[in-house]
Each structure stands twice: as structure tokens, then as C-alpha cells.
Amino acid sequence: MPPRLGLLLLRRLLSSSTSSPAPADAPRPTDPALLLRLCTILYQHQQAPDEKLNRRLSALPLPTAPADLRELFLQASARFPLSWRPVHRLLVHLSARHSGASGGGGFPHSPATAARLLDVLAKSGNIDLLHSTLFSLPRNLLSAAALRAAVRGLAPAREVGKVAAIVTLFPECHHDRILTFVTDVACSEPCRLPDVAEKAIKRAEHRHGVSRTARCDDLLVVAYCREGSLADACRVWNGMERRGLEPGGAAYQEIVVTMFKNNRPVDAMKVFDGMRRSGVRDDGGRCCRAVVSWLCKDGKVWGAYMVLAEMVKRGVEVEGEVLGDLVYGLMARRRVREGYMVFHGVKEKDIALYHGLMKGLLRIKRAGEATEVFREMITRGCEPNMHTYIMLLQGHLGKRGRKGRDPLVNFESIFVGGLVKAGKTLQATKFVERTMWGGVNVPRFDYNKFLYYFSNEEGALMFEEAGKRLKEVGLVDLADILSTYGERMTTRDRRRRAMNGLLESVQDVCC
């Protein structure tokens, strides 16, 4: 071969190998009339014999280009998100038609069409067809969305062996990563099946030789804790220690919070101290915030101060919710001056900080001061929410309602009478019986439902009238709470106007 010709061939080979592949043709828009006719046939003849359905579908002017076929399949399957039969029969027809027309290997799948097919099969509950389709698809079509759809269909059916066999679809070097992905999907929304994930991990270890990672056990611990099963979470935790795996920050946080919820603060603090000694990174200080909040709720303010000082030393941002819990803990221990010092030491106060102060004042029976904080909160432009009003009403009237000084304007006349006016006579009868016979046990009054019953324009007039009557008998604080709710929160339009006013004031301050 002449040297000049060989040089030209070498240049052409290099240019063809380094050039980017040509982009696929964009699919043309699907005809709406054709799509409607196709979906009608699939729905009406989904139980018909194959010959009859194929004759009907063959009469339609279906596209022949692979990109147009994929777009048609995606559009049609979107009309049947929970029915596998129309989608599957359409796929069989398109595969036979494309294979016979072009001599190819069936329907020209893409990662998007494969994921959509598996999603429909999973949501319809056809587990056998889902499993066979998953293992028949080429490996280059199995995307993260396809695997997620397959696991969400197999895990609720408790098909442990089939879930564990997903790792065999990929090379051995990727088995650990695929097992972690499967565990994540099975333990998160909407599955929330940590027991199935744990059994699948054990099955993959014994049958396929896959070794679990620390991330798998972290996901199991978090899922068991959120499910409320502390014993299973501790079992997985102890197994990690035996295998020499170090738990992550998310696992530490969930197990600490769960132990606090189960009234085991000593064990929770031991786990938290172990986290600090082992040097595990607390992403964003979430575990420290949870510890501070729970210590303040338990009244252990000194320990909360220590953890808070450690957060400040490490440069972790202290949120208003944590400071609100600290203020509440100080108020609950009757360290009022210290609580006010922490409250006034914060320059930018949010609603969580105000709630912590008000809840602490209500805890020590200072409802008047809590109402003053409520007025200051509105004056400073911090908009209250439903929890603010319910908390103040419970602080003034109690969880079961207190009789007022005036027999015409008190708990029975406003709230119990309001239930009768709203048509809730059964709930009102319980409180009437308690008035007549003091020994009758009545449940706590649901202020949330009462406010919901009168969240309309008629309720706005009622709250305004009740506020006037309460002021006449000297109950100014309770009158301000009800009248403010009537002005700001009774209807959706009023809530929007209140929030828009808050946003406008914030924008004015920023300008």
C-alpha cells in the first residue's frame, strides 16, 4: 500500500473514532386522533382474542420510525398507568409488527420506554410478568428509574428472592452498589419495608456472594427507627459493630431521636457521646439540634447549653427552632429572666422562637404575658399560624375549658354554643353533661376543629362579636386572640392577604 494512501486511511479512522455519534432523530408529535383511537381499541378489546385485536390495530396508520414508535408507546401507556393488559398487548403487537416489517429484533426499546413498562407492571401488581420482563430486557436499558419501579413492585409483594436477584443483572464489580440502591428504594417512600430489604440483603449475601456495605445498614437503621421498631434498629446496629462497620450521621441521628421518644434519654446520650468520640461527621448539625431540642423538653438545660456551645464552636448554624426549644426549657424550669435574655439576644426572630417563649409562659401559667408576646409578634411582622391560636386558646381556657366570670360570655356560651350552631350537637352534649354532672369524664376540647367549623365569612362576624363581648366583661386577652383570628385567618382570602402584607413589608425592609 502506498504510504500516502495509508496516511489518509489512518486519518479517516481516527476522525471517525473520535467524532461524536450523530444525534437520534427527534420523534414527531403523535396525532391526538390516532392516539385516542388506539387507546379506545386497547381498552375495549383488552380481553379479546389476539386475532381480533391485531386486526383492529393493523387497520390503524401506526408510524414505522423507531423514534415515533417509542413516542406512541409512551403516550399510550400514560393513559393506562395501573392496567398492564392494554400496555402489554400493545407492546406485543408493536414488537411483531416492527420485527416483521424491518426484520429487526422486536420493539425498539429505549431506557424511557423500558422504565415506563416496568412502572405500569409494578403498579398493576402483575409480579410474574414484571419479573420476567425485567430479566428479559437488555442490560443497557436498565436505568435507575427502571430499577426503582421494579423494586417498588416486588418489595410490597414480599418477593425477597426476586428482589435479591436484581444484583445479578449487572457485572460483579457493581453488585455492592446495586444492593445499596435496592435497599434505599425498599426502605424509602412509598415502600417503607425495611424487613423485606434486610431479608433481600441476607439472600444476596448467601446466594450471590454480595457483601453488604455500611450504607445498607445505615438505611436499615433509619427505616426501622422511623417505623418505630427500636429493637430491630438496635439489632442491625449491633451487627454493624460486630462486622466492624461504622454507622453514619443519619443513623446516629435517627437512633438518638428514637431513644428520646422511647423515654431512654440515658441511652440516647451514650450513643451521642459515642458519635462524638468516633469522629463521625454530623452533616449540618442535625443530630446536635435533635439532642438540644430533646434535652430542653426534658428540662436538662445545662446539657443543652453544653451541646449548643459545641455547635457554636464548630461553626454550625443555630436555627430558630433550636433556640425556641431552649427558651421553652428555661421557661419551664422557671428561669424566666434567663429565657428572656436568650429571646432578646436574637436579632432576627422567627415564629419558632416566639412559639417557644409563648409555650413556656403558658406552661408556668402566665397566659397574659404570652398574649403580650403574641401582640408583639404581630407588630414586628411575624405572621402567626393555626398552631399559635390553638396554643393560646388552650393556655387561656385549658384543654377541657374553664368557666368564665360572666355566665353569658364564657367557654360554654362561646365554644359549646358554637358547636351547636355548627350542627355538632353530639360533641356539645358531652360538655353540657359535664356542666350538669361534674363526675362525667369528657375528652379534651378540640379547638382546631372548632376554628375549622367557623373558617368562613359567617365565622368572621361571629369572632368579631365574641371579641366585643369578651372585652365588655374584661377578658381583653382572649378577645384579642379571637378578633385577630377573625381578621386574618377565617378564610383563605384573608390568610392570603395577611401573608401578602407580610411579604410586602419584608420587601420594603430589604429595599
C-alpha positions as CSV (number, residue, x, y, z in Angstrom):
1,M,0.0,0.0,0.0
2,P,1.4,3.4,-0.9
3,P,2.4,5.5,2.1
4,R,0.1,8.4,1.1
5,L,-2.9,6.1,0.9
6,G,-2.1,4.6,4.3
7,L,-1.9,8.0,5.9
8,L,-5.3,9.0,4.5
9,L,-6.9,5.8,5.8
10,L,-5.3,6.4,9.3
11,R,-6.6,10.0,9.4
12,R,-10.1,8.8,8.4
13,L,-10.1,6.1,11.1
14,L,-9.0,8.5,13.8
15,S,-11.6,11.1,12.8
16,S,-14.4,8.6,12.7
17,S,-13.4,7.1,16.1
18,T,-13.1,10.5,17.9
19,S,-16.1,12.2,16.3
20,S,-19.3,12.2,18.4
21,P,-22.2,10.0,17.3
22,A,-24.9,11.5,15.3
23,P,-27.9,12.5,17.4
24,A,-31.0,10.4,17.0
25,D,-33.9,11.8,15.0
26,A,-36.4,13.6,17.2
27,P,-39.8,12.0,17.3
28,R,-42.6,13.6,15.5
29,P,-45.7,14.7,17.6
30,T,-48.3,12.0,18.0
31,D,-51.6,12.6,16.3
32,P,-54.2,13.1,19.0
33,A,-56.9,11.4,16.9
34,L,-54.7,8.4,16.3
35,L,-53.8,8.2,20.0
36,L,-57.5,8.4,21.0
37,R,-58.5,5.7,18.6
38,L,-55.6,3.5,19.7
39,C,-56.4,3.8,23.4
40,T,-60.1,3.2,22.7
41,I,-59.3,-0.1,20.9
42,L,-56.9,-1.2,23.6
43,Y,-59.5,-0.5,26.3
44,Q,-62.4,-2.1,24.6
45,H,-60.6,-5.2,23.3
46,Q,-58.2,-5.8,26.1
47,Q,-59.9,-9.2,26.7
48,A,-60.4,-10.0,23.1
49,P,-58.6,-12.8,21.2
50,D,-55.2,-11.9,19.6
51,E,-56.5,-12.2,16.0
52,K,-59.3,-9.7,16.6
53,L,-57.1,-7.2,18.5
54,N,-54.3,-7.4,15.9
55,R,-56.9,-6.9,13.1
56,R,-58.1,-3.8,14.7
57,L,-54.7,-2.4,15.4
58,S,-53.4,-3.2,12.0
59,A,-56.1,-1.1,10.5
60,L,-54.6,2.0,12.2
61,P,-51.9,4.1,10.4
62,L,-49.3,3.5,13.0
63,P,-45.8,5.1,12.5
64,T,-42.9,3.0,11.4
65,A,-39.9,5.0,12.5
66,P,-38.4,3.7,15.8
67,A,-38.5,7.2,17.5
68,D,-42.1,7.7,16.6
69,L,-43.0,4.2,17.8
70,R,-41.4,4.9,21.2
71,E,-43.2,8.2,21.5
72,L,-46.5,6.5,20.6
73,F,-45.9,3.8,23.2
74,L,-45.1,6.4,25.9
75,Q,-48.2,8.4,25.1
76,A,-50.4,5.3,25.1
77,S,-49.0,3.8,28.3
78,A,-49.5,7.1,30.1
79,R,-53.3,6.6,29.6
80,F,-53.1,3.2,31.4
81,P,-50.9,3.8,34.4
82,L,-52.5,1.0,36.5
83,S,-53.6,-1.5,33.8
84,W,-50.9,-3.9,32.5
85,R,-53.0,-5.7,29.9
86,P,-53.5,-2.9,27.3
87,V,-49.9,-1.8,27.6
88,H,-48.6,-5.3,27.3
89,R,-50.8,-6.3,24.4
90,L,-49.8,-3.1,22.6
91,L,-46.1,-3.9,23.1
92,V,-46.6,-7.4,21.7
93,H,-48.3,-6.1,18.6
94,L,-45.7,-3.4,18.0
95,S,-42.9,-5.9,18.5
96,A,-44.4,-8.4,16.0
97,R,-45.2,-5.6,13.5
98,H,-41.7,-4.0,13.7
99,S,-40.0,-7.3,13.6
100,G,-41.9,-8.4,10.5
101,A,-41.6,-5.1,8.7
102,S,-37.9,-4.4,9.2
103,G,-36.5,-7.8,10.1
104,G,-35.3,-6.4,13.5
105,G,-35.4,-7.9,16.9
106,G,-38.8,-6.6,18.0
107,F,-39.9,-3.3,19.6
108,P,-37.0,-0.7,19.6
109,H,-37.0,-0.1,23.3
110,S,-35.2,2.9,25.0
111,P,-34.4,3.4,28.7
112,A,-37.6,5.6,28.9
113,T,-39.9,3.1,27.4
114,A,-38.4,0.2,29.5
115,A,-38.8,2.2,32.7
116,R,-42.4,3.1,31.8
117,L,-43.3,-0.5,31.0
118,L,-41.8,-1.7,34.3
119,D,-43.6,1.0,36.2
120,V,-47.0,0.0,34.7
121,L,-46.4,-3.7,35.5
122,A,-45.4,-2.8,39.1
123,K,-48.4,-0.6,39.8
124,S,-50.8,-3.1,38.3
125,G,-49.4,-5.9,40.6
126,N,-48.5,-8.4,37.9
127,I,-45.4,-9.7,39.7
128,D,-44.6,-12.6,37.4
129,L,-44.8,-10.6,34.2
130,L,-42.8,-7.8,35.9
131,H,-40.0,-10.2,36.9
132,S,-39.8,-11.9,33.5
133,T,-39.8,-8.6,31.7
134,L,-37.1,-7.2,33.9
135,F,-34.8,-10.1,33.3
136,S,-35.5,-10.2,29.6
137,L,-34.6,-6.6,28.9
138,P,-31.1,-5.8,27.7
139,R,-28.8,-4.5,30.4
140,N,-28.1,-1.2,28.6
141,L,-31.9,-0.3,29.0
142,L,-32.0,-0.8,32.8
143,S,-31.8,2.8,34.2
144,A,-32.2,3.9,37.7
145,A,-35.9,4.7,37.1
146,A,-36.5,1.2,35.7
147,L,-34.8,-0.5,38.7
148,R,-36.7,1.8,41.1
149,A,-40.0,0.8,39.5
150,A,-39.1,-2.9,39.7
151,V,-38.2,-2.8,43.4
152,R,-41.4,-0.8,44.2
153,G,-43.4,-3.6,42.6
154,L,-41.5,-6.6,44.0
155,A,-40.9,-5.4,47.6
156,P,-44.6,-4.9,48.6
157,A,-45.3,-8.3,47.2
158,R,-42.6,-9.7,49.6
159,E,-40.7,-11.3,46.7
160,V,-37.4,-11.4,48.6
161,G,-35.6,-13.8,46.2
162,K,-36.6,-11.7,43.1
163,V,-35.5,-8.5,44.8
164,A,-32.2,-10.0,45.7
165,A,-31.7,-11.4,42.2
166,I,-31.6,-7.9,40.7
167,V,-27.9,-7.6,41.6
168,T,-27.2,-10.4,39.1
169,L,-28.3,-8.2,36.2
170,F,-25.1,-6.3,36.4
171,P,-21.4,-7.1,36.5
172,E,-19.9,-8.4,39.7
173,C,-18.0,-5.2,40.3
174,H,-21.2,-3.3,40.6
175,H,-23.1,-5.7,42.9
176,D,-22.4,-3.8,46.1
177,R,-23.6,-0.5,44.6
178,I,-26.8,-2.1,43.2
179,L,-27.6,-3.7,46.5
180,T,-27.3,-0.4,48.2
181,F,-29.6,1.2,45.6
182,V,-32.2,-1.6,46.1
183,T,-32.1,-1.2,49.9
184,D,-32.5,2.6,49.6
185,V,-35.6,2.1,47.4
186,A,-37.2,-0.5,49.6
187,C,-36.6,1.5,52.8
188,S,-37.8,4.9,51.5
189,E,-41.2,6.2,50.2
190,P,-43.6,4.7,49.3
191,C,-42.4,1.1,50.2
192,R,-41.1,1.6,53.8
193,L,-40.3,-2.1,54.1
194,P,-37.0,-2.5,56.0
195,D,-37.8,-6.1,56.9
196,V,-38.0,-7.0,53.2
197,A,-34.8,-5.1,52.5
198,E,-33.0,-6.9,55.2
199,K,-34.1,-10.3,54.0
200,A,-33.1,-9.4,50.5
201,I,-29.6,-8.3,51.7
202,K,-29.2,-11.7,53.5
203,R,-30.4,-13.6,50.5
204,A,-27.9,-11.7,48.3
205,E,-25.1,-12.4,50.7
206,H,-25.8,-16.2,50.8
207,R,-26.8,-16.9,47.2
208,H,-24.9,-14.4,45.2
209,G,-21.9,-13.6,47.4
210,V,-22.6,-9.9,47.7
211,S,-21.2,-8.2,50.8
212,R,-23.3,-5.6,52.4
213,T,-21.9,-2.1,52.9
214,A,-22.2,0.3,55.8
215,R,-24.7,2.4,53.7
216,C,-27.1,-0.6,53.6
217,D,-27.1,-0.9,57.4
218,D,-27.5,2.8,57.8
219,L,-30.6,2.8,55.6
220,L,-32.0,-0.2,57.6
221,V,-31.4,1.6,61.0
222,V,-33.0,4.8,59.7
223,A,-36.0,2.9,58.3
224,Y,-36.6,0.8,61.5
225,C,-36.4,3.9,63.6
226,R,-38.9,5.8,61.6
227,E,-41.1,2.8,61.7
228,G,-40.9,2.8,65.5
229,S,-39.1,-0.5,65.8
230,L,-36.2,0.4,68.1
231,A,-35.4,-3.3,68.9
232,D,-34.8,-4.1,65.2
233,A,-32.8,-0.9,64.7
234,C,-30.6,-1.9,67.7
235,R,-30.1,-5.4,66.3
236,V,-28.9,-4.0,63.0
237,W,-26.7,-1.5,64.9
238,N,-25.1,-4.3,67.0
239,G,-24.5,-6.3,63.8
240,M,-22.6,-3.4,62.3
241,E,-20.4,-3.2,65.3
242,R,-19.6,-7.0,65.1
243,R,-18.7,-6.6,61.4
244,G,-16.5,-3.5,62.1
245,L,-18.8,-1.1,60.1
246,E,-19.1,2.5,61.3
247,P,-22.6,4.0,61.3
248,G,-23.2,7.2,59.5
249,G,-24.5,10.5,60.8
250,A,-28.1,9.8,59.6
251,A,-28.2,6.5,61.6
252,Y,-26.8,8.2,64.7
253,Q,-29.4,10.9,64.5
254,E,-32.4,8.6,64.0
255,I,-31.5,6.2,66.8
256,V,-30.8,9.1,69.2
257,V,-34.2,10.7,68.4
258,T,-36.0,7.3,68.7
259,M,-34.4,6.6,72.1
260,F,-35.5,10.0,73.3
261,K,-39.0,9.3,72.1
262,N,-39.0,5.9,73.9
263,N,-38.1,7.7,77.2
264,R,-34.5,6.4,77.2
265,P,-32.5,9.7,77.5
266,V,-29.5,8.0,79.2
267,D,-29.0,5.5,76.3
268,A,-29.5,8.3,73.8
269,M,-26.8,10.4,75.3
270,K,-24.5,7.4,75.4
271,V,-25.0,6.9,71.6
272,F,-24.5,10.6,71.1
273,D,-21.2,10.6,73.1
274,G,-20.1,7.6,71.1
275,M,-20.7,9.6,67.9
276,R,-18.5,12.4,69.1
277,R,-15.7,10.1,70.2
278,S,-15.7,8.2,66.9
279,G,-15.5,11.4,64.9
280,V,-18.5,10.7,62.7
281,R,-19.4,13.8,60.8
282,D,-22.8,15.3,61.7
283,D,-24.0,16.8,58.4
284,G,-25.4,20.2,59.1
285,G,-25.6,19.6,62.9
286,R,-28.9,17.7,62.6
287,C,-28.0,15.3,65.4
288,C,-26.9,18.1,67.7
289,R,-30.1,20.0,67.1
290,A,-32.2,17.0,67.9
291,V,-30.2,16.4,71.1
292,V,-30.6,20.1,72.2
293,S,-34.4,20.0,71.5
294,W,-35.0,16.8,73.4
295,L,-32.8,17.9,76.4
296,C,-34.8,21.1,76.6
297,K,-38.0,19.2,76.5
298,D,-36.8,17.0,79.4
299,G,-35.7,20.0,81.4
300,K,-32.0,19.3,81.2
301,V,-31.0,22.8,80.2
302,W,-27.4,22.6,81.3
303,G,-26.7,19.6,79.0
304,A,-28.4,21.6,76.2
305,Y,-26.1,24.5,76.8
306,M,-23.1,22.3,76.5
307,V,-24.2,20.8,73.2
308,L,-25.2,24.3,71.9
309,A,-21.7,25.6,72.8
310,E,-20.2,22.8,70.9
311,M,-22.3,23.6,67.9
312,V,-21.2,27.3,68.0
313,K,-17.5,26.2,68.4
314,R,-17.8,24.0,65.3
315,G,-19.4,26.8,63.3
316,V,-22.8,25.1,62.9
317,E,-25.7,27.4,62.3
318,V,-28.1,27.5,65.2
319,E,-31.7,27.7,63.9
320,G,-34.6,29.5,65.5
321,E,-36.3,26.2,66.3
322,V,-33.4,25.1,68.5
323,L,-33.4,28.5,70.3
324,G,-37.1,28.3,70.7
325,D,-36.7,24.9,72.4
326,L,-34.0,26.4,74.6
327,V,-36.3,29.3,75.6
328,Y,-39.1,26.9,76.4
329,G,-36.8,24.7,78.5
330,L,-35.7,27.7,80.5
331,M,-39.2,29.0,81.0
332,A,-40.5,25.5,82.0
333,R,-37.8,25.4,84.7
334,R,-39.0,28.9,85.8
335,R,-35.8,30.6,84.8
336,V,-37.8,33.4,83.3
337,R,-35.1,36.1,83.3
338,E,-32.6,33.8,81.6
339,G,-35.2,32.8,79.0
340,Y,-36.0,36.5,78.2
341,M,-32.2,37.1,77.8
342,V,-31.9,34.4,75.2
343,F,-35.0,35.6,73.5
344,H,-34.0,39.2,73.3
345,G,-30.4,38.3,72.3
346,V,-31.6,37.0,68.9
347,K,-31.7,39.8,66.4
348,E,-33.8,38.1,63.7
349,K,-36.7,36.3,65.5
350,D,-38.8,33.8,63.6
351,I,-42.1,32.1,64.5
352,A,-40.4,29.1,66.2
353,L,-38.7,31.4,68.7
354,Y,-41.9,33.2,69.5
355,H,-43.7,29.9,69.9
356,G,-41.0,28.7,72.3
357,L,-41.4,31.7,74.5
358,M,-45.2,31.6,74.4
359,K,-45.4,27.9,75.2
360,G,-43.0,28.4,78.1
361,L,-45.1,31.2,79.5
362,L,-48.3,29.2,79.2
363,R,-46.5,26.3,80.9
364,I,-45.9,28.4,84.1
365,K,-49.5,29.8,84.0
366,R,-48.6,33.3,82.6
367,A,-51.2,33.5,79.8
368,G,-51.3,37.3,79.9
369,E,-47.6,37.6,79.2
370,A,-48.0,35.0,76.4
371,T,-50.7,37.2,74.8
372,E,-48.4,40.2,75.0
373,V,-45.7,38.2,73.1
374,F,-48.4,37.4,70.6
375,R,-49.2,41.1,70.1
376,E,-45.5,41.9,69.8
377,M,-45.2,39.1,67.2
378,I,-47.9,40.6,65.0
379,T,-46.4,44.1,65.4
380,R,-43.0,43.0,64.3
381,G,-44.5,41.5,61.1
382,C,-44.2,37.8,62.1
383,E,-47.4,36.2,60.9
384,P,-49.0,33.6,63.3
385,N,-50.3,30.3,62.1
386,M,-53.1,27.9,63.4
387,H,-50.8,26.4,66.0
388,T,-50.3,29.9,67.5
389,Y,-54.0,30.4,68.1
390,I,-54.7,26.9,69.3
391,M,-51.8,27.2,71.8
392,L,-53.1,30.5,73.2
393,L,-56.7,29.3,73.4
394,Q,-55.6,26.2,75.4
395,G,-53.5,28.4,77.6
396,H,-56.4,30.7,78.5
397,L,-59.2,28.2,78.6
398,G,-57.5,24.9,79.4
399,K,-57.7,21.7,77.4
400,R,-61.2,21.0,78.7
401,G,-62.5,24.5,79.0
402,R,-62.8,26.8,82.1
403,K,-65.9,28.6,83.2
404,G,-65.6,32.4,82.9
405,R,-66.8,35.0,85.3
406,D,-69.8,36.1,83.2
407,P,-72.4,33.4,82.7
408,L,-73.3,34.8,79.3
409,V,-69.8,35.2,77.9
410,N,-67.7,32.2,78.9
411,F,-66.4,28.8,77.5
412,E,-69.9,27.2,77.4
413,S,-71.6,30.1,75.7
414,I,-69.0,30.7,73.0
415,F,-67.4,27.4,72.2
416,V,-70.0,24.8,73.2
417,G,-72.7,27.1,71.8
418,G,-70.7,27.4,68.7
419,L,-70.6,23.6,68.3
420,V,-74.4,23.6,68.5
421,K,-74.6,26.4,65.9
422,A,-72.3,24.4,63.6
423,G,-74.5,21.3,63.9
424,K,-72.1,19.3,66.1
425,T,-74.6,18.5,68.8
426,L,-73.0,15.3,69.9
427,Q,-69.7,17.0,70.9
428,A,-71.6,19.8,72.6
429,T,-73.7,17.3,74.6
430,K,-70.6,16.0,76.3
431,F,-69.7,19.4,77.7
432,V,-73.3,20.1,78.7
433,E,-73.3,16.8,80.7
434,R,-70.2,17.8,82.4
435,T,-71.8,21.1,83.5
436,M,-74.8,19.3,84.9
437,W,-72.9,16.4,86.4
438,G,-69.4,17.1,87.4
439,G,-68.3,13.5,87.6
440,V,-68.7,12.8,83.9
441,N,-65.4,12.3,82.2
442,V,-65.1,14.3,79.0
443,P,-62.3,14.3,76.4
444,R,-60.3,17.4,75.7
445,F,-61.9,20.1,73.6
446,D,-60.6,20.2,70.0
447,Y,-60.0,23.9,69.3
448,N,-58.6,23.0,65.9
449,K,-61.9,21.6,64.7
450,F,-63.9,24.5,66.3
451,L,-61.8,27.0,64.3
452,Y,-62.2,24.9,61.2
453,Y,-66.0,24.9,61.6
454,F,-66.1,28.7,61.5
455,S,-63.4,29.4,58.9
456,N,-65.8,31.4,56.7
457,E,-67.3,34.8,56.4
458,E,-70.0,34.0,58.9
459,G,-67.3,32.9,61.4
460,A,-65.6,36.2,60.9
461,L,-68.7,38.1,62.1
462,M,-69.0,35.6,65.0
463,F,-65.4,36.1,66.1
464,E,-65.8,39.9,65.9
465,E,-69.0,39.8,68.0
466,A,-67.4,37.4,70.5
467,G,-64.4,39.7,70.9
468,K,-66.6,42.7,71.6
469,R,-68.5,40.8,74.3
470,L,-65.3,39.5,75.9
471,K,-63.9,43.0,76.1
472,E,-67.0,44.2,77.8
473,V,-66.6,41.6,80.6
474,G,-62.8,42.3,81.0
475,L,-61.3,39.3,79.1
476,V,-59.2,41.5,76.8
477,D,-56.5,38.9,76.0
478,L,-59.0,36.3,74.9
479,A,-60.9,38.9,72.9
480,D,-57.8,40.0,71.0
481,I,-57.0,36.4,70.1
482,L,-60.4,35.7,68.7
483,S,-60.7,39.0,66.9
484,T,-57.3,38.7,65.4
485,Y,-58.1,35.2,64.1
486,G,-61.3,36.6,62.6
487,E,-59.4,39.4,60.9
488,R,-56.6,37.2,59.5
489,M,-57.3,33.5,59.4
490,T,-61.0,32.8,58.9
491,T,-61.0,32.4,55.1
492,R,-58.3,31.6,52.6
493,D,-58.6,35.1,51.1
494,R,-57.9,36.6,54.5
495,R,-54.9,34.4,55.0
496,R,-53.5,35.3,51.6
497,R,-54.0,39.0,52.3
498,A,-52.1,38.6,55.6
499,M,-49.2,36.7,54.0
500,N,-49.1,39.2,51.1
501,G,-48.9,42.1,53.6
502,L,-46.1,40.3,55.4
503,L,-44.2,39.7,52.1
504,E,-44.6,43.4,51.1
505,S,-43.3,44.5,54.5
506,V,-40.3,42.2,54.1
507,Q,-39.6,43.6,50.6
508,D,-39.8,47.2,51.9
509,V,-37.3,46.4,54.7
510,C,-34.9,44.8,52.2
511,C,-35.2,47.8,49.8
